[in-house]
Amino acid sequence: EWSVIGRMPFRDKTVLVGYWNGWLYFNSGQRDRGPDDPSPKLVIGSTWRTKLKF
């Protein structure tokens, strides 16, 4: 069962998520200008990861 544990302070388009060898990877895409303006803003080239233990 999935649950939401938090929210980003901005919305992201084209987010890529993958799981490999115990690690969960997040590769971000393009931010929007805000909740009232979904037009494109910055392209983010960051990759984040976290270790998962079940």
Gaussian input, Z-matrix of N, CA and C with variables (Angstrom, degrees):
# hf/3-21g

backbone

0 1
 N
 C     1     B1
 C     2     B2     1     A1
 N     3     B3     2     A2     1     D1
 C     4     B4     3     A3     2     D2
 C     5     B5     4     A4     3     D3
 N     6     B6     5     A5     4     D4
 C     7     B7     6     A6     5     D5
 C     8     B8     7     A7     6     D6
 N     9     B9     8     A8     7     D7
 C    10    B10     9     A9     8     D8
 C    11    B11    10    A10     9     D9
 N    12    B12    11    A11    10    D10
 C    13    B13    12    A12    11    D11
 C    14    B14    13    A13    12    D12
 N    15    B15    14    A14    13    D13
 C    16    B16    15    A15    14    D14
 C    17    B17    16    A16    15    D15
 N    18    B18    17    A17    16    D16
 C    19    B19    18    A18    17    D17
 C    20    B20    19    A19    18    D18
 N    21    B21    20    A20    19    D19
 C    22    B22    21    A21    20    D20
 C    23    B23    22    A22    21    D21
 N    24    B24    23    A23    22    D22
 C    25    B25    24    A24    23    D23
 C    26    B26    25    A25    24    D24
 N    27    B27    26    A26    25    D25
 C    28    B28    27    A27    26    D26
 C    29    B29    28    A28    27    D27
 N    30    B30    29    A29    28    D28
 C    31    B31    30    A30    29    D29
 C    32    B32    31    A31    30    D30
 N    33    B33    32    A32    31    D31
 C    34    B34    33    A33    32    D32
 C    35    B35    34    A34    33    D33
 N    36    B36    35    A35    34    D34
 C    37    B37    36    A36    35    D35
 C    38    B38    37    A37    36    D36
 N    39    B39    38    A38    37    D37
 C    40    B40    39    A39    38    D38
 C    41    B41    40    A40    39    D39
 N    42    B42    41    A41    40    D40
 C    43    B43    42    A42    41    D41
 C    44    B44    43    A43    42    D42
 N    45    B45    44    A44    43    D43
 C    46    B46    45    A45    44    D44
 C    47    B47    46    A46    45    D45
 N    48    B48    47    A47    46    D46
 C    49    B49    48    A48    47    D47
 C    50    B50    49    A49    48    D48
 N    51    B51    50    A50    49    D49
 C    52    B52    51    A51    50    D50
 C    53    B53    52    A52    51    D51
 N    54    B54    53    A53    52    D52
 C    55    B55    54    A54    53    D53
 C    56    B56    55    A55    54    D54
 N    57    B57    56    A56    55    D55
 C    58    B58    57    A57    56    D56
 C    59    B59    58    A58    57    D57
 N    60    B60    59    A59    58    D58
 C    61    B61    60    A60    59    D59
 C    62    B62    61    A61    60    D60
 N    63    B63    62    A62    61    D61
 C    64    B64    63    A63    62    D62
 C    65    B65    64    A64    63    D63
 N    66    B66    65    A65    64    D64
 C    67    B67    66    A66    65    D65
 C    68    B68    67    A67    66    D66
 N    69    B69    68    A68    67    D67
 C    70    B70    69    A69    68    D68
 C    71    B71    70    A70    69    D69
 N    72    B72    71    A71    70    D70
 C    73    B73    72    A72    71    D71
 C    74    B74    73    A73    72    D72
 N    75    B75    74    A74    73    D73
 C    76    B76    75    A75    74    D74
 C    77    B77    76    A76    75    D75
 N    78    B78    77    A77    76    D76
 C    79    B79    78    A78    77    D77
 C    80    B80    79    A79    78    D78
 N    81    B81    80    A80    79    D79
 C    82    B82    81    A81    80    D80
 C    83    B83    82    A82    81    D81
 N    84    B84    83    A83    82    D82
 C    85    B85    84    A84    83    D83
 C    86    B86    85    A85    84    D84
 N    87    B87    86    A86    85    D85
 C    88    B88    87    A87    86    D86
 C    89    B89    88    A88    87    D87
 N    90    B90    89    A89    88    D88
 C    91    B91    90    A90    89    D89
 C    92    B92    91    A91    90    D90
 N    93    B93    92    A92    91    D91
 C    94    B94    93    A93    92    D92
 C    95    B95    94    A94    93    D93
 N    96    B96    95    A95    94    D94
 C    97    B97    96    A96    95    D95
 C    98    B98    97    A97    96    D96
 N    99    B99    98    A98    97    D97
 C   100   B100    99    A99    98    D98
 C   101   B101   100   A100    99    D99
 N   102   B102   101   A101   100   D100
 C   103   B103   102   A102   101   D101
 C   104   B104   103   A103   102   D102
 N   105   B105   104   A104   103   D103
 C   106   B106   105   A105   104   D104
 C   107   B107   106   A106   105   D105
 N   108   B108   107   A107   106   D106
 C   109   B109   108   A108   107   D107
 C   110   B110   109   A109   108   D108
 N   111   B111   110   A110   109   D109
 C   112   B112   111   A111   110   D110
 C   113   B113   112   A112   111   D111
 N   114   B114   113   A113   112   D112
 C   115   B115   114   A114   113   D113
 C   116   B116   115   A115   114   D114
 N   117   B117   116   A116   115   D115
 C   118   B118   117   A117   116   D116
 C   119   B119   118   A118   117   D117
 N   120   B120   119   A119   118   D118
 C   121   B121   120   A120   119   D119
 C   122   B122   121   A121   120   D120
 N   123   B123   122   A122   121   D121
 C   124   B124   123   A123   122   D122
 C   125   B125   124   A124   123   D123
 N   126   B126   125   A125   124   D124
 C   127   B127   126   A126   125   D125
 C   128   B128   127   A127   126   D126
 N   129   B129   128   A128   127   D127
 C   130   B130   129   A129   128   D128
 C   131   B131   130   A130   129   D129
 N   132   B132   131   A131   130   D130
 C   133   B133   132   A132   131   D131
 C   134   B134   133   A133   132   D132
 N   135   B135   134   A134   133   D133
 C   136   B136   135   A135   134   D134
 C   137   B137   136   A136   135   D135
 N   138   B138   137   A137   136   D136
 C   139   B139   138   A138   137   D137
 C   140   B140   139   A139   138   D138
 N   141   B141   140   A140   139   D139
 C   142   B142   141   A141   140   D140
 C   143   B143   142   A142   141   D141
 N   144   B144   143   A143   142   D142
 C   145   B145   144   A144   143   D143
 C   146   B146   145   A145   144   D144
 N   147   B147   146   A146   145   D145
 C   148   B148   147   A147   146   D146
 C   149   B149   148   A148   147   D147
 N   150   B150   149   A149   148   D148
 C   151   B151   150   A150   149   D149
 C   152   B152   151   A151   150   D150
 N   153   B153   152   A152   151   D151
 C   154   B154   153   A153   152   D152
 C   155   B155   154   A154   153   D153
 N   156   B156   155   A155   154   D154
 C   157   B157   156   A156   155   D155
 C   158   B158   157   A157   156   D156
 N   159   B159   158   A158   157   D157
 C   160   B160   159   A159   158   D158
 C   161   B161   160   A160   159   D159

   B1=1.4435
   B2=1.5258
   B3=1.3252
   B4=1.4583
   B5=1.5227
   B6=1.3169
   B7=1.4658
   B8=1.5229
   B9=1.3177
   B10=1.4606
   B11=1.5226
   B12=1.3435
   B13=1.4672
   B14=1.5202
   B15=1.3248
   B16=1.4585
   B17=1.5126
   B18=1.2966
   B19=1.4655
   B20=1.5246
   B21=1.3278
   B22=1.4580
   B23=1.5284
   B24=1.3434
   B25=1.4643
   B26=1.5314
   B27=1.3174
   B28=1.4613
   B29=1.5223
   B30=1.3299
   B31=1.4616
   B32=1.5217
   B33=1.3016
   B34=1.4543
   B35=1.5211
   B36=1.3246
   B37=1.4605
   B38=1.5267
   B39=1.2892
   B40=1.4578
   B41=1.5263
   B42=1.3082
   B43=1.4642
   B44=1.5232
   B45=1.3248
   B46=1.4580
   B47=1.5213
   B48=1.3130
   B49=1.4630
   B50=1.5160
   B51=1.3369
   B52=1.4515
   B53=1.5150
   B54=1.3206
   B55=1.4622
   B56=1.5156
   B57=1.3531
   B58=1.4560
   B59=1.5148
   B60=1.3110
   B61=1.4626
   B62=1.5350
   B63=1.3309
   B64=1.4587
   B65=1.5138
   B66=1.3221
   B67=1.4688
   B68=1.5236
   B69=1.3279
   B70=1.4544
   B71=1.5236
   B72=1.3383
   B73=1.4638
   B74=1.5220
   B75=1.3375
   B76=1.4615
   B77=1.5190
   B78=1.3022
   B79=1.4569
   B80=1.5219
   B81=1.3042
   B82=1.4647
   B83=1.5207
   B84=1.3279
   B85=1.4546
   B86=1.5123
   B87=1.3096
   B88=1.4605
   B89=1.5242
   B90=1.3263
   B91=1.4586
   B92=1.5166
   B93=1.3390
   B94=1.4566
   B95=1.5273
   B96=1.3237
   B97=1.4672
   B98=1.5159
   B99=1.3123
   B100=1.4552
   B101=1.5121
   B102=1.3336
   B103=1.4630
   B104=1.5272
   B105=1.3190
   B106=1.4613
   B107=1.5230
   B108=1.3367
   B109=1.4648
   B110=1.5284
   B111=1.3406
   B112=1.4589
   B113=1.5299
   B114=1.3472
   B115=1.4628
   B116=1.5280
   B117=1.3389
   B118=1.4596
   B119=1.5202
   B120=1.3296
   B121=1.4573
   B122=1.5215
   B123=1.2954
   B124=1.4612
   B125=1.5189
   B126=1.3335
   B127=1.4533
   B128=1.5188
   B129=1.3261
   B130=1.4613
   B131=1.5198
   B132=1.3057
   B133=1.4539
   B134=1.5066
   B135=1.3116
   B136=1.4608
   B137=1.5193
   B138=1.3209
   B139=1.4539
   B140=1.5175
   B141=1.3209
   B142=1.4595
   B143=1.5154
   B144=1.3230
   B145=1.4545
   B146=1.5207
   B147=1.3167
   B148=1.4540
   B149=1.5213
   B150=1.3151
   B151=1.4637
   B152=1.5219
   B153=1.3225
   B154=1.4613
   B155=1.5184
   B156=1.3219
   B157=1.4643
   B158=1.5132
   B159=1.3081
   B160=1.4636
   B161=1.5008
   A1=109.13
   A2=117.14
   A3=123.19
   A4=109.98
   A5=115.82
   A6=120.61
   A7=108.68
   A8=116.75
   A9=122.81
   A10=107.92
   A11=116.74
   A12=120.03
   A13=112.07
   A14=117.79
   A15=121.10
   A16=110.61
   A17=115.58
   A18=121.58
   A19=109.20
   A20=115.10
   A21=120.76
   A22=108.28
   A23=118.52
   A24=120.13
   A25=113.08
   A26=117.70
   A27=122.92
   A28=107.64
   A29=116.17
   A30=119.92
   A31=109.11
   A32=115.68
   A33=122.53
   A34=109.03
   A35=116.09
   A36=121.21
   A37=107.90
   A38=117.18
   A39=124.07
   A40=112.03
   A41=116.34
   A42=121.03
   A43=108.52
   A44=116.08
   A45=121.79
   A46=108.30
   A47=116.87
   A48=122.15
   A49=107.93
   A50=116.09
   A51=120.22
   A52=111.77
   A53=116.24
   A54=122.83
   A55=107.97
   A56=116.65
   A57=120.46
   A58=109.69
   A59=116.08
   A60=123.18
   A61=112.63
   A62=117.08
   A63=120.87
   A64=115.08
   A65=118.13
   A66=122.11
   A67=110.25
   A68=116.43
   A69=122.78
   A70=107.40
   A71=117.34
   A72=123.19
   A73=110.51
   A74=116.15
   A75=123.00
   A76=107.72
   A77=117.41
   A78=122.04
   A79=107.17
   A80=116.12
   A81=120.00
   A82=111.51
   A83=114.82
   A84=121.10
   A85=112.03
   A86=117.16
   A87=121.57
   A88=110.24
   A89=116.53
   A90=121.93
   A91=110.53
   A92=115.06
   A93=118.87
   A94=109.04
   A95=116.56
   A96=120.63
   A97=113.41
   A98=118.46
   A99=121.02
   A100=111.68
   A101=117.13
   A102=120.18
   A103=113.73
   A104=118.13
   A105=121.19
   A106=113.06
   A107=117.57
   A108=121.92
   A109=109.06
   A110=118.79
   A111=121.02
   A112=114.49
   A113=118.18
   A114=119.26
   A115=110.24
   A116=117.68
   A117=121.22
   A118=113.20
   A119=114.97
   A120=122.13
   A121=108.11
   A122=118.39
   A123=122.85
   A124=112.22
   A125=116.40
   A126=121.78
   A127=106.54
   A128=115.65
   A129=121.01
   A130=108.47
   A131=117.29
   A132=121.61
   A133=112.64
   A134=117.94
   A135=121.86
   A136=111.09
   A137=115.82
   A138=121.87
   A139=108.01
   A140=116.05
   A141=122.45
   A142=107.95
   A143=116.50
   A144=119.30
   A145=110.10
   A146=114.95
   A147=121.45
   A148=108.40
   A149=116.09
   A150=121.56
   A151=109.29
   A152=116.49
   A153=121.35
   A154=109.77
   A155=115.76
   A156=121.74
   A157=107.89
   A158=115.84
   A159=120.78
   A160=109.87
   D1=133.01
   D2=179.90
   D3=-89.93
   D4=149.59
   D5=174.08
   D6=-144.11
   D7=151.61
   D8=178.84
   D9=-90.22
   D10=125.13
   D11=180.00
   D12=-109.65
   D13=-3.81
   D14=179.01
   D15=176.22
   D16=172.94
   D17=-179.94
   D18=-133.25
   D19=146.72
   D20=174.27
   D21=-75.28
   D22=153.03
   D23=179.28
   D24=-76.94
   D25=2.79
   D26=178.03
   D27=-148.97
   D28=164.43
   D29=176.52
   D30=-95.03
   D31=149.55
   D32=-178.45
   D33=-121.83
   D34=140.23
   D35=175.02
   D36=-106.96
   D37=145.20
   D38=176.39
   D39=60.52
   D40=52.38
   D41=176.34
   D42=-84.00
   D43=133.53
   D44=178.73
   D45=-111.24
   D46=129.79
   D47=179.78
   D48=-127.19
   D49=137.20
   D50=178.03
   D51=-146.33
   D52=156.41
   D53=179.24
   D54=-122.25
   D55=129.97
   D56=178.88
   D57=-152.86
   D58=125.58
   D59=172.30
   D60=55.19
   D61=40.68
   D62=178.26
   D63=86.91
   D64=-1.74
   D65=-179.43
   D66=-111.35
   D67=138.28
   D68=174.34
   D69=-104.38
   D70=120.83
   D71=-176.25
   D72=-107.16
   D73=140.20
   D74=175.74
   D75=-124.14
   D76=123.42
   D77=176.60
   D78=-116.01
   D79=114.15
   D80=-173.76
   D81=-79.04
   D82=165.88
   D83=-176.48
   D84=-123.54
   D85=-112.28
   D86=-174.66
   D87=-118.30
   D88=131.20
   D89=177.85
   D90=-81.50
   D91=157.54
   D92=171.91
   D93=-101.02
   D94=176.59
   D95=-176.55
   D96=-81.28
   D97=-15.37
   D98=178.34
   D99=152.49
   D100=175.86
   D101=-176.46
   D102=-63.34
   D103=-25.57
   D104=-179.45
   D105=-96.79
   D106=-8.55
   D107=-177.67
   D108=-138.76
   D109=96.39
   D110=-177.30
   D111=-80.50
   D112=8.72
   D113=179.68
   D114=-65.36
   D115=153.68
   D116=-174.72
   D117=-65.99
   D118=149.76
   D119=177.17
   D120=-128.61
   D121=-113.69
   D122=-176.23
   D123=-82.29
   D124=146.39
   D125=168.62
   D126=-96.86
   D127=124.71
   D128=-175.80
   D129=-104.72
   D130=128.53
   D131=-179.74
   D132=-109.67
   D133=43.51
   D134=-177.61
   D135=-100.53
   D136=149.71
   D137=172.22
   D138=-125.62
   D139=129.62
   D140=178.88
   D141=-117.76
   D142=152.51
   D143=175.51
   D144=-145.75
   D145=156.57
   D146=176.70
   D147=-145.30
   D148=145.65
   D149=179.76
   D150=-83.31
   D151=132.14
   D152=178.98
   D153=-107.37
   D154=136.17
   D155=174.07
   D156=-126.67
   D157=126.13
   D158=179.06
   D159=-107.01

